[in-house]
Amino acid sequence: MSEMDRRGFVKAGLAVLAGTALGNGITLFQARAEDGQDKAKTRWGLVIDANKCGEKCSECVNACRTENNVPLFGDPRYDGHWIRKATITPENVEGGKSTSLPLLCNHCEHPPCKHVCPTAATFVRHDGIVLIDKHRCIGCRYCMVACPYKARTFVFKNSEAWPNPDVPKRSKGVVEKCTFCAHRLDKGQTPACVEACTKSGEGAMIFGNLNDPQSEIHRYIKENAPHGLREDFGLKPKVLYKGV
């Protein structure tokens, strides 16, 4: 099927799918993303301590690229970023201290990217991870506009190199982002960025089950009260920061 035929097929079916009620006013799209959310025992989250994150350290960024086959072409028009280091300086604060910290998908409880997606390509997994179904994505990029964290990137160019076979290949013309390394989590491993941060000695990242009172991340949040970026949006991000 050509790209034009594919887009035409999707557009033609949207009106039918969007109005297919499954009961109690829930549509097919909504059920796919929300089914089982309240019953999940696991809800993954990440805390980043900006005080421990070295300004010149980029181990998390490098590990993410290697693990998820995120290529660098040397051209900002084509380079994708699932996680990036940024320097943040408080506005309107005289003498405000600049902070270097990683930015990535916040895997929000109420992700605006999901709500604007016309094909339900963006969905929330049972454990709270926000993912993209590349077979449904038509590259409209509404989700990129809706994301307040600028965490999504568009695939303008393919890379022939694909060193990690554990991550499915993707085609150009779709949107991608951090997945919390869901393929690693399903095997009992931690995300690549967290593992790299620990090995580097920085120890700025704490990852775990937010719903488990005995987990390290749950105890850390209770004792240190980290917060999400732009919590005033009401999105309830699962990536929290300390020292920002």
C-alpha positions as CSV (number, residue, x, y, z in Angstrom):
1,M,0.0,0.0,0.0
2,S,1.4,3.4,-1.0
3,E,1.9,6.2,1.5
4,M,-1.0,8.2,0.0
5,D,-3.3,5.1,0.0
6,R,-2.3,4.4,3.6
7,R,-3.1,7.9,4.8
8,G,-6.4,7.8,2.8
9,F,-7.4,4.5,4.3
10,V,-6.7,5.8,7.9
11,K,-8.7,9.0,7.3
12,A,-11.6,7.1,5.9
13,G,-11.8,4.8,8.8
14,L,-11.4,7.4,11.6
15,A,-15.1,8.4,11.6
16,V,-16.2,4.8,12.0
17,L,-13.6,3.9,14.6
18,A,-14.0,7.0,16.7
19,G,-17.7,6.4,17.0
20,T,-17.6,2.7,17.8
21,A,-18.9,2.6,21.3
22,L,-18.0,-0.4,23.5
23,G,-20.4,0.6,26.3
24,N,-20.9,3.4,28.8
25,G,-19.7,5.9,26.2
26,I,-16.2,4.3,25.9
27,T,-14.9,4.2,22.4
28,L,-12.5,1.7,20.9
29,F,-9.6,4.1,21.1
30,Q,-10.2,5.0,24.7
31,A,-10.6,1.3,25.8
32,R,-7.3,0.4,24.1
33,A,-5.4,3.0,26.1
34,E,-7.2,2.9,29.4
35,D,-8.3,-0.7,30.0
36,G,-6.8,-2.1,33.2
37,Q,-5.2,1.2,34.4
38,D,-6.8,1.2,37.8
39,K,-6.0,-2.5,38.5
40,A,-2.3,-2.4,37.7
41,K,0.1,-3.3,40.5
42,T,3.1,-1.8,38.8
43,R,3.5,1.8,37.8
44,W,7.0,2.6,36.7
45,G,8.6,6.0,37.5
46,L,11.9,7.8,37.5
47,V,13.5,10.3,39.9
48,I,16.5,12.4,38.8
49,D,18.6,14.2,41.4
50,A,19.9,17.2,39.6
51,N,22.4,17.8,42.4
52,K,24.2,14.6,41.5
53,C,23.9,14.9,37.7
54,G,27.3,16.1,36.4
55,E,27.1,18.8,33.9
56,K,29.7,17.1,31.6
57,C,28.3,13.6,32.0
58,S,26.3,12.2,29.1
59,E,26.4,8.5,29.9
60,C,22.6,8.3,30.0
61,V,22.3,9.8,26.6
62,N,25.0,7.5,25.1
63,A,23.5,4.4,26.7
64,C,20.0,5.3,25.3
65,R,21.3,5.7,21.8
66,T,23.2,2.4,21.9
67,E,20.3,0.4,23.5
68,N,17.5,1.8,21.3
69,N,19.4,2.3,18.0
70,V,18.8,6.0,18.0
71,P,21.2,7.3,15.2
72,L,23.2,10.4,14.9
73,F,23.7,11.6,11.3
74,G,25.6,14.7,12.2
75,D,22.8,16.9,10.9
76,P,20.3,18.4,13.3
77,R,17.6,18.0,10.7
78,Y,17.8,14.3,11.0
79,D,19.3,13.6,14.4
80,G,16.8,12.1,16.9
81,H,16.9,12.5,20.7
82,W,15.1,10.2,23.1
83,I,16.9,11.7,26.1
84,R,19.0,14.9,26.1
85,K,20.9,17.0,28.5
86,A,19.8,20.5,28.9
87,T,20.9,23.5,31.1
88,I,18.0,25.1,32.9
89,T,18.3,28.6,34.5
90,P,15.4,29.9,36.7
91,E,13.6,32.8,35.1
92,N,13.2,36.1,36.8
93,V,15.5,35.0,39.7
94,E,18.5,37.2,40.2
95,G,21.6,35.0,40.5
96,G,19.6,31.9,39.7
97,K,21.7,28.8,39.6
98,S,21.9,27.0,36.3
99,T,21.2,23.2,36.5
100,S,22.2,20.5,34.0
101,L,19.8,17.6,33.8
102,P,18.4,15.0,31.5
103,L,15.1,15.5,29.7
104,L,13.0,12.7,28.3
105,C,9.4,11.5,28.0
106,N,7.6,12.0,31.3
107,H,5.2,9.1,30.7
108,C,2.4,11.2,32.1
109,E,-0.7,9.8,33.9
110,H,-2.8,12.1,31.6
111,P,-0.6,12.3,28.4
112,P,-1.8,15.0,26.0
113,C,0.0,13.2,23.2
114,K,-2.4,10.3,23.6
115,H,-5.5,12.5,23.5
116,V,-4.6,14.3,20.3
117,C,-3.5,11.2,18.3
118,P,-6.1,10.6,15.5
119,T,-5.2,6.9,15.1
120,A,-4.7,5.8,18.7
121,A,-1.0,5.1,17.9
122,T,-0.1,6.6,21.2
123,F,-1.4,4.5,24.1
124,V,-0.7,3.9,27.8
125,R,0.5,0.4,28.8
126,H,-0.9,-1.4,31.9
127,D,2.1,-0.3,33.9
128,G,1.8,3.4,33.0
129,I,4.4,3.5,30.2
130,V,3.4,5.7,27.3
131,L,4.2,3.9,24.0
132,I,3.7,4.5,20.2
133,D,2.4,1.8,17.9
134,K,4.5,2.5,14.8
135,H,2.1,0.6,12.6
136,R,-0.7,3.0,13.5
137,C,1.4,6.2,13.4
138,I,0.8,8.3,10.2
139,G,3.3,10.9,11.1
140,C,0.9,13.8,11.6
141,R,3.0,15.1,14.5
142,Y,0.1,16.4,16.5
143,C,1.6,14.6,19.5
144,M,4.8,16.5,19.1
145,V,2.9,19.8,19.3
146,A,0.9,18.6,22.3
147,C,3.9,17.4,24.4
148,P,5.0,20.2,26.7
149,Y,8.3,18.5,27.3
150,K,9.4,18.3,23.7
151,A,10.2,14.7,24.3
152,R,9.2,13.3,20.8
153,T,11.2,13.2,17.6
154,F,10.2,12.6,14.0
155,V,12.1,10.0,11.9
156,F,13.1,11.9,8.8
157,K,15.8,9.5,7.8
158,N,16.4,5.7,8.2
159,S,19.6,4.3,9.5
160,E,20.9,1.0,8.0
161,A,22.8,0.2,11.1
162,W,20.7,-1.7,13.7
163,P,23.1,-3.1,16.3
164,N,20.5,-4.1,18.9
165,P,18.0,-6.6,17.5
166,D,15.9,-6.5,20.7
167,V,14.4,-3.2,19.5
168,P,12.1,-3.5,16.5
169,K,13.1,-1.6,13.4
170,R,11.1,1.5,12.5
171,S,10.5,3.3,9.3
172,K,10.9,7.0,8.5
173,G,7.8,9.0,8.6
174,V,6.8,8.0,12.2
175,V,7.3,9.6,15.6
176,E,9.4,8.0,18.4
177,K,10.5,8.7,21.9
178,C,11.7,7.2,25.2
179,T,10.0,4.0,26.2
180,F,11.6,3.5,29.6
181,C,13.3,0.6,27.8
182,A,10.1,-1.4,28.1
183,H,11.9,-4.4,26.3
184,R,14.4,-4.4,29.2
185,L,11.8,-4.0,31.9
186,D,9.9,-7.0,30.5
187,K,13.1,-9.1,31.1
188,G,13.6,-7.8,34.7
189,Q,16.2,-5.2,33.8
190,T,16.4,-1.5,34.4
191,P,16.3,1.1,31.7
192,A,19.7,1.6,29.9
193,C,20.0,5.2,31.0
194,V,19.6,4.3,34.7
195,E,22.1,1.4,34.5
196,A,24.6,3.7,32.8
197,C,24.1,6.5,35.4
198,T,24.7,4.0,38.2
199,K,27.9,2.6,36.6
200,S,29.2,6.1,36.0
201,G,29.2,6.7,39.7
202,E,26.9,9.7,39.4
203,G,23.9,7.8,40.9
204,A,21.5,10.6,39.9
205,M,18.7,8.3,38.7
206,I,16.3,6.2,40.8
207,F,13.9,3.9,38.9
208,G,11.2,1.6,40.2
209,N,7.6,0.8,41.0
210,L,5.8,3.9,42.3
211,N,3.0,1.7,43.7
212,D,5.3,-0.5,45.8
213,P,5.8,1.0,49.3
214,Q,8.9,-1.1,49.8
215,S,10.7,0.1,46.6
216,E,13.6,2.5,46.7
217,I,11.9,5.1,44.6
218,H,8.7,5.1,46.7
219,R,10.8,5.7,49.9
220,Y,12.9,8.4,48.2
221,I,9.8,10.3,47.0
222,K,8.3,10.1,50.5
223,E,11.5,11.4,52.2
224,N,12.7,14.0,49.6
225,A,9.5,15.2,47.9
226,P,10.8,15.6,44.3
227,H,8.5,17.2,41.8
228,G,7.6,17.0,38.1
229,L,8.3,19.7,35.6
230,R,5.3,22.0,35.0
231,E,3.1,20.2,37.4
232,D,0.6,23.1,36.9
233,F,-0.4,21.4,33.7
234,G,-2.0,18.6,35.7
235,L,-0.5,15.8,33.6
236,K,1.0,13.9,36.6
237,P,4.4,13.1,35.0
238,K,6.2,9.9,36.3
239,V,9.6,11.5,35.8
240,L,10.3,13.6,38.9
241,Y,13.3,15.9,39.8
242,K,15.1,16.8,43.0
243,G,17.1,20.0,43.2
244,V,15.4,21.9,40.3
